[in-house]
């Protein structure tokens, strides 16, 4: 959790005697970071946070309100922002002009990453950016959501957190002594960080050395971190100075984890022509839960309508097009062809090792499913209840996990649910396999006769008995 990491590192820096900081503090950096990493092992990586951020004019009028939901279980992440931008009429907030803007970034249970935004009332997107490898995107999503959000440990203009700045980028730390702020004695620490600016932190002794105040001044090329202003193309021109202040911090203990829950921020941009832009923020964490019920919260579940256009980052620059269909990203130029009347493809392609004796002169019932989808799980579980009855009718029942998953995870699920028939797993390109087997959605059932000619496909459980009866009544059935 970024904010906790930031504040713990600063806490460990201040544990070192202040006189030592004035001296050779660089020689202590490695030890401090090691102690910090050890402390992180005790920090929760599962949480649900709800927060609210307000931005006001210098007269106190509301001009932007953002509701934030932030869920993480260590492997999956789900960040939702609902942004309300208000216009000002005669210097007063006009809420009638509000059109909420919704954006969401996530890594879901299938290790897929998404970003989308929307102005639709149902919050469903009209356009989606998709990455097939969520593991690569996980930390990037965690980092991006913190930019500009004081309680997450980021300050404006920085694309990395304070923890990285003070552990990796700092070339000079200066300990300035103690200062009383609102009745709390605070250590004052200054740092000049190349390409980032001048930082001052007031660290509260009573609250584990968490920041009571933060002040940052950036000038020239420091404003955009390591990217020079000369490379930036800004329609309004480049600012000459940015100042950021965080103060009025309040803390709360969450089951032994001390966190900041409120603060105020002031952000002022100065331009060459003398113009300024000012933002005054009020930030508040409404709830923090280290034992959330993610299913009840509908976390890590993409809310994407069928037919939504998808920009697939694995295929940038290639002549292809993708859409969201039935919980999957589908190449719309690859349309599965019907199998009815055709011989079943080779079962070995499904990770199945069946002998000729297992399938010869027997009807075959296949069910393509995804154990991470409730309808799919229910279908296989119901088939399992009918397994004995189907076997007595001379039907070989086979299930196939149709999306990428670890074999050990699948084996555990099979054992827990007492699935008695063979279960295959698609290891290669799932889209290619879906196309070869005519799979259009999940669960997807296919029935073949004793000659392994497909007689029915795409039917549901309620239709199964009728399909079997029709097959058995055919000549030679």
ZIWO-V573839 format. One record per run of one state. SS is the DSSP state (alpha for helix, beta for strand, coil for the rest). FROM is the first residue (numbers start at 1). TO is the last residue. If there is no record, write none. Layout:
ss-><SS | SS>
from-><FROM | FROM>
to-><TO | TO>
This chain:
ss-><coil | alpha | coil | alpha | coil | alpha | coil | beta | coil | beta | coil | beta | coil | beta | coil | beta | alpha | coil | beta | coil | beta | coil | beta | coil | alpha | coil | alpha | coil | alpha | coil | beta | coil | beta | coil | beta | alpha | coil | beta | alpha | coil | alpha | coil | beta | coil | beta | coil | beta | coil | beta | alpha | coil | beta | coil | beta | coil | beta | coil | alpha | coil | alpha | coil | beta | coil | alpha | coil | alpha | coil | beta | coil | alpha | coil | beta | coil | alpha | coil | beta | coil | beta | coil | alpha | coil>
from-><1 | 2 | 16 | 18 | 23 | 25 | 41 | 47 | 57 | 62 | 73 | 77 | 86 | 87 | 90 | 92 | 95 | 98 | 101 | 108 | 113 | 119 | 127 | 132 | 134 | 147 | 150 | 153 | 162 | 170 | 173 | 182 | 184 | 194 | 197 | 205 | 208 | 210 | 220 | 225 | 229 | 232 | 239 | 255 | 257 | 272 | 276 | 290 | 308 | 313 | 316 | 322 | 326 | 328 | 332 | 343 | 344 | 347 | 351 | 356 | 360 | 363 | 370 | 374 | 386 | 387 | 393 | 395 | 402 | 407 | 417 | 422 | 426 | 430 | 437 | 444 | 449 | 453 | 460 | 461 | 473>
to-><1 | 15 | 17 | 22 | 24 | 40 | 46 | 56 | 61 | 72 | 76 | 85 | 86 | 89 | 91 | 94 | 97 | 100 | 107 | 112 | 118 | 126 | 131 | 133 | 146 | 149 | 152 | 161 | 169 | 172 | 181 | 183 | 193 | 196 | 204 | 207 | 209 | 219 | 224 | 228 | 231 | 238 | 254 | 256 | 271 | 275 | 289 | 307 | 312 | 315 | 321 | 325 | 327 | 331 | 342 | 343 | 346 | 350 | 355 | 359 | 362 | 369 | 373 | 385 | 386 | 392 | 394 | 401 | 406 | 416 | 421 | 425 | 429 | 436 | 443 | 448 | 452 | 459 | 460 | 472 | 477>
